[in-house]
Amino acid sequence: MDGLSQRELSARVGMMEPTTVIALRSMERSGLIRRARSADDRRRIEVRLTAKAQRLRNELLTVARTITAQAEQEIAARDLAVFRRAIARMTANLDRVER
């Protein structure tokens, strides 16, 4: 996440930009991120993790992986692959409608 723009983050997580901005404000108030204008392009706002967020990152990734593993129990790998392709296609369809 370090150094990505708000727009890039929105695209990566599949959220509309205004929703991402609201989430980022909350994260900034919590001391998890810093937002700053890019030195290369003053229109671009870059998002960087704080030291606090870096410390939490591995712990949260472990929790997320555990939850994902629990959710995927007893589902065949090929079924999960089909599901992921379908969700990706649905997201792309909605992105086109949004534009």
Secondary structure, DSSP 8 states (H G I E B T S, - for coil): -TTEEHHHHHHHHT--HHHHHHHHHHHHHTTSEEEEE-SS-TT-EEEEE-HHHHHHHHHHHHHHHHHHHHHTTT--HHHHHHHHHHHHHHHHHHHHHH-
